[in-house]
């Protein structure tokens, strides 16, 4: 007589602990990376590099990060996303640590180029990990929660970084951020679970990838992603300069206005996903957000009074990332969830193209016209184009998907 072998159930520690560890790991990674941007004026003086060299230092990491998004997403669907997430975070934090120890501009440049590759192994695998801790009808909530951690750490960084950099120096602060990130990562590696995975799931092939990336919903969503990060990066990078140079405010006042905007942006990441899931209408959240961004960005050049300007920027900041989770969830309704990593990687690739284009583009408009007005109106027009793309997505048929397209 043969006896059946009973496989013991896999013990998990629950979605709350897993989600918390994933978000904290993402936050620490954002803290280490964001420190370079915050301390860049001091780093420039310390290492004796020009503004153009500093700009290249920022751009090269973004370029390698963007180029690796689709491969990273594809790998997330084929292999254990937890291992990729841990590997990417370990590399990112160690490179942040070594960044603080370097004095040569060439080595700093190489450091950031490699760092962009490791950071790419954090985004798509992490998004996949946290989305699988939630029910499928809470996918947008999960994705919004994931990015909210990064914004929360940026608030902490901008509040405490300028205070601590005096007594500690930028190098010791970067070392502190990196070591803290590694410690949190070790906790996740020990306590966190791999993403729940269905036994009959099949890894994607290149044929699957080509078919999915050819879908019209994926490309239209990719254009909206381009718009999303063009607005986010353009506003984040140039808003302080706009307030000081075009509006005539002091640097301290500009910093306070930016801080108010960041404070309302952080919770909106989670709120947008929650609303989209509760209503079951992620496209509506995307469309309303783009419409409000178009209006508020268009109005900024016409508003000079400080109270009114704060109100416009605060409203703009609410909708800036409100549709992050819903937008990443939209194409999955048309191509299924079996290749979430690949679809998310493509979307983030498109988004980073927009970020690179308008972190440079708004400055170019300023140089050409003497103000940021034309650049802001271009961004507003881009939001309107994104709204049209959202409407086109809503017209696409949502036929029932084959079973293999929804397996995870």
Buried (B, 14 or more C-beta within 10 A) or exposed (E): EEEEEEEEEEEEEEBEBBBBBBBBBBBBBBBBBBBBBBBBEEBBEEBEBEEEBBBBBBBBBBBBBBBBBBBBBBBBBBEBBBBBBBBBBBBBBBBBBBBBEBEEBEEBBBBBBBBBBBBBBBBBBBBBBBBBBBEBEBBBBBBBBBBBBBBBBBBEBBEEBEEBBEEBBBBEBBBBBBBBBBEBBEEBBEEBBBBEEEEEEEEBEEEBBEBBBEBEBBBBBBBBBBBBBBBBBBBBBBBBBBBBBBBEBEEEBBBBBBEBBBBBBBBBBBBBBBBBBEEEBBBBBBBBBBBBBBBBBBBBBEBEEEEEBBBBBBBBBBBBBBBBBBBBBBBBBBBBBBBBBBBBBBBBBBBBBBBBBBBBBBBEBBEEEEBBBBBBBBBBEBBBBBBBBBEEBBEEEEEEBEEEBBBB
